[in-house]
Amino acid sequence: MLIVMQPNTTEDKIQKVIDFIKQKGFDAHVSKGSDHTVIGAVGRKVIDKRDIELLPGVKEVIRISSPYKLVSRAFQEKDTIIDIKGIKFGGGNVGIIAGPCTVESYDQMDITASKLKSYGVNVLRGGAFKPRTSPYSFQGLGEEGLKILKEVADKYNMAITSEVMEVSQIPMFEKYVDILQVGARNMQNFNLLKSLGEIRKPVLLKRGLSATIEEWLMSAEYIMAGGNREVILCERGIRTFEHITRNTLDISAIPVVQKISHLPIVVDPSHATGLRDKVAPMSKAAVAAGCDGLIIEVHHSPDTAVCDGAQSLYPEQFEELYKELKALATVVNKKIN
């Protein structure tokens, strides 16, 4: 349930409400707006809301029927804005993340990052641990890949994101990475999500291959329920009967999610389509639909890439796309950063 406090309620009254609901067996999550405070009471207990309504400073108590509480706009009406080293996602900002599918070598990352930085990109992506369908495919460089990412990112003053695979890897990732990414296959790895809720770094949560929007938001709820409010949702295409593209990009998920959730939503057109020539039009479509960010695969030499070269843009292609996206964003009252 949501407890809406009276405008300008004192901190003492807010704390008394928090203490009361904790005594009743609920977790308390506080969201402070410009004129009032909302307290989310999350738990499995049963409580008479009239007991809360009688507490000093309480304006109203609202029961939430949706299974996701903290993710919903009912809990927080204002957009969540995630700020990573000055790059913002949400609230009219469109953050751009770019880089190769996987870290192959220092030289590969250095060449790609230098070009991306010259175009204006400030968040670098690259997989160090790769979840592959085949056990014989390249599995990534592991921690060595994270070290390369960190070294290159520091050289060009960039933030980095990479995919974490399991709970035991979280401490390692916290040392090197600015945004911890949860891949589509791990969207419902609930132990991992719970553990990511305990850290205080942004988490980029990709939608599962066959996940509904509600299931996706429930996974985000796991992270937020643990106390981590910095969650970025990522639409990366879903599995349908269509086989010409790698997946089917659900552009409609952007306005749907933005209506019911305050969390920023970014789009991954590279994994969604799996084809280089489809990345640019889908990136533009995502921005036109109002997305809060894009994560795009760029490789300095896609023809020699260890994996996913067919969906990676050449740096020159990305440069042209980046210019077009900046122009398009202004049309929909957004800002590329």
N, C-alpha and C positions, 0 to 999 in steps of 0.2 A: 504494500500500500504506500501511497504518497502522503506525506504530512506537509501541508503548505502553511508556512508561518505568516503571521501578520507582517505588513511592511514595517521595516525599521525595528524589528524585534531585537531585543538585547541578546548578547551572546550567552548570558546566564540562563535565559529562558530556553534558548535553543539547546543548550547543554542538558538542561533538565529533561527535555523531551527525549534526547538521545539516550540519557541514562535510563529513562523509564522503559523505552522499547527494548533496550538491551536486557533489562531485568526480566522482560517478558519472553526472552529467548530469540530476539530478532537481531540481525546485523543492521547497522545504521550507515547509510551512505548520504553524504551531504552535498547538495548542489546549491551554490549561492548565485542568485541573479542580481540584476541591478537594483531591484526594489524589494525583493523578498527571497527567503530561503526555503528550499524544498528538501525534506528529509525522506529518503527512501528506506522503508522498513522491509527487509527481505528475510524470509524464513518460512518454515513449515508449520509454525504454531497458529493457533486460532486466538484472536483477540477481538474484543468488542471495541469498535472504533470510537464509540461514545466516550470510553475511558480516556482516549487520547484527545478528543475534541474539547474536553473539560480542562485540559492543561493550559496554563497561562501562555499567551502568545500564539496559540494555534488558530489558524483561520478556517481550514477545512481538512478533512481526511478523505482521500480518494482511493478506492480499491481499483487495482489494475487487473483487467481480465486477460491481457496478453501474457504469454509465458515469459517473455523477456521484459524486465523491469527497468534496469539501469541503462539499457541501450535505447530505450524508447524516448520519444519527444515529450511524453507525459512527465517523465522524470526531469528532463532538461530540454526546455524549448529552444534555447539558443544553440547554434551550431558549435560543436567542438572543433577547435582549431589546434592542430598538432604542429608544433614549431620545432624543426630540427636544424639547428645552427642557422637560423634565419630563414629557412625554407619552410613555407607554411602550406598545410593541407587543410582545406575547409574554410568556411566563412568568406567565400568569394575568391579564394586563392586556389590556383591549380599548380600543385607541385609536380616537378618532372624528375623522374628517376630513370637513369639509362646506364647501359653497360652490357657486357657479354653474358651469355647464359651461364658460363662457368669460367672460373679462374684457371687458366692453362699455364701461364708463366708470368714472371715479372714484366718482361718486355711487352707481352701482349696487353697486360693491364695498363702499363705506363703509356703506350702509344694511344690506346683507346681513351684513357682518362684525359690525356693532354688535349686531344681533339674535342672531347665533350666539354671540358672546362672552357676552351676557347669559344665555344658556341654559347656558353652561359649556363650549362648544367652544373648543379652543385651537389647532387646526390648520385652516388655510383652504386651500381648493382653488380653482383657476381656470385655465382654459387661455389662454395668450398666443399660442401657435402651434397651430392646429387642423388635424389631418389629416382632410380631408373626402373622401368618396367622389366628390362632384361638384366639379370645378374652379371652378364658379360659386357655390358656397356660401361663407359667411363664413369666412375663413381666420385670423382672429384679429388682434390689434393688434400682435403682435410684441414687440419689446423695450419699447415703451411700455406694453404690458399688464403686463410683469414689473415695471416701475417702479411702476405703480399698485398691484399686489399688494403689493409691498414697503412702500410708503408706508402703505397701509391696515393691513397686518399689524403694522408697527411702532407705529402709533397705538393698536392694541388689544392689543399684546403677544401676538401670535399667530405661530406658525410657518406656513410656506406650502409647498405642493407644486404643481408644474406640469409639463406634459409637454415633454420635450426631444425634438427631431425628428432631429437629426443631430449628428455629431461636432463640426462647427465651432461649434455653439451651446453646447457644454459650458462654456467659460470665462465666457460671458455668464450662464448659469444659476447658476454657482457664486457670482456676485456677489449674486444676488437671492433664490435659492431654498434652502430647508432640506432638501427631499426632491426629488430629480430623478425624474420619472416616465417610464417607458418604456411606450408604448401598445401595444395588442394587435397592431397592424400592424407594429410594430418589434421584436417579441419575438425574432425571429431575424435582426435587423440586427446581425450579429456584430462588425462594426467598431465600431459604437456601444457594444455591450456590453463589448468589450475596453477601449475608452477610459474607460468608466464604472468599470471595474475599477481604473483608475489614480488616481481621485479618492478623497477621504476624506469623502464625504457620503453619507447613506442614499439608496438607489435603490429605488423602488417599481416592481416588474416585473409588468406585467399579462400574463395568459395570452392566447396567440394565439387567434384566432377558431376555428381548427380544430386547435389543438395538443393533443397528448396530455400527460398529467402528466409523463411522462419527458422529453419535449421541452422543456417549461416549466422543469423542474429543470435540464436541461442548459444552458439559457440563463442561469439563475442561476449555474451553475458557471463560465461565462465571466467573469462579474463577479468572483466570489470568487477565481478563479484569478489574476486581475490584482492581487489584494491587498486589495480592498474587501470587508470582512466584513459590512457593513451593508446587507443585502438584505431587502426585504419583498416577499413574493409577493402577488399580487392576482388572485383569481378574479373574472372579470367576465362570465361566461357564455360558452358556446360555440355555434357554429353547428350546428343540427340541422335535421331536416325540418319542425320546428314553425315556423309563421309568425305565430301570434297574438301571441306575445311577441317582442320584438326579438331576444333570444337565449334560450338555455336555461341557467339558473343551475345549475351543478354543485355542489350542496350537499355531495355525497359527497366532493368533492375536499378538503374541510377535514380530516376525520379521516384520510383516506388520506395526505395530505401530512404531517400532524403525526406520523404513525407512522414515516415514512421520512426525514423531514427535520427539522432543528432550527430552520429559519427560520420567522419569524412569517408567518401567512397572513391577509390581510384580504379583505373581500368588497365588491364594487361592485354593489349591487342596482339602482341606477339604470340603468346601461348594460345590465345583464343582462336586465331586463324591458322597459325603454323606456316604462313606463306608471306614472304617479304612484300610482295606487291599489294597485299591486303592490309598491311599494318597502317599505312598512312591514311587511307579512307576511314578505317575504323577508329583511328586516333581522333580524327576530325569529328566523326559522328559522336564519339564519347564526350568531347568538349562541348559540342553543340547541345548535347543532352544534359549538360550541367555537371559533369564529373568534377571531383576535387583534386584529381591528379592522374598521371599516366606513368606506367612503368614499361619501358620500351627496350628491347634487346638491340644493342649496337655492337658490332665487332669490327676491328680495323681491317680484317681480312676474312669475311664470312665463308669464302670458298675453302679455307683451310681450318675452319673451326672444328673443334673436337666434337661438339654436339650443337644441334639446333641452328646450324648455319643458314638453313633455308628460310628461317623466320627472322634472322638478324639483319638489320639495315647496315648498309655501308655508311661510314661517317658523313659522306657528302649528301646522301639521301636524308639522313637525320637532320643535318643542318638546314636543308630546304624545308623539311617538315616542321622543324622548330619555329622557323620564321612564319610559316603559315598558321601554326597554332596560336602564336602570339597575336596575330591579326584577328583570328577567329574568336579568340577569347573575349576580346573587347566587345564583340557583337552581342554576346550573352552576358555582359556585365561581370566578366571574370578577369582575373589577372594571372598570367603565367609567371611563376617564380622558381 
